[in-house]
């Protein structure tokens, strides 16, 4: 899994999770954050229908939703969305440019 921020070169970290048939990539990330590395940053809004589909990432080289991408027993890669500004780890700025507010003090 890719780790890092906008201001650092980043790195790949490897995590081992207890695999269960049908497990999603998001399930694995939640397990990692709860048991291995509480600093892992990623988005998801499964408990809020208005924020659903915020868990997009590059999973094994394909853009997809981490909640529906199935975890492989052999493992795989998870990376931030390409072509989007990186915030940290798997969190990217997904707000369309024409919907962003101007910085404070600029009218």
Rosetta blueprint (number, residue, H / E / L):
1 X L
2 X E
3 X E
4 X L
5 X E
6 X L
7 X L
8 X L
9 X L
10 X L
11 X E
12 X E
13 X L
14 X L
15 X L
16 X L
17 X L
18 X L
19 X L
20 X L
21 X L
22 X L
23 X L
24 X E
25 X H
26 X H
27 X H
28 X H
29 X H
30 X H
31 X H
32 X H
33 X H
34 X H
35 X H
36 X L
37 X L
38 X L
39 X L
40 X L
41 X L
42 X L
43 X L
44 X L
45 X L
46 X L
47 X L
48 X L
49 X H
50 X H
51 X H
52 X L
53 X L
54 X L
55 X L
56 X E
57 X E
58 X E
59 X E
60 X L
61 X L
62 X E
63 X E
64 X E
65 X E
66 X L
67 X L
68 X L
69 X L
70 X E
71 X L
72 X L
73 X L
74 X L
75 X L
76 X L
77 X L
78 X E
79 X E
80 X L
81 X L
82 X L
83 X L
84 X L
85 X L
86 X E
87 X E
88 X E
89 X L
90 X L
91 X E
92 X E
93 X L
94 X L
95 X L
96 X L
97 X H
98 X H
99 X H
100 X L
101 X L
102 X L
103 X L
104 X L
105 X L
106 X L
107 X L
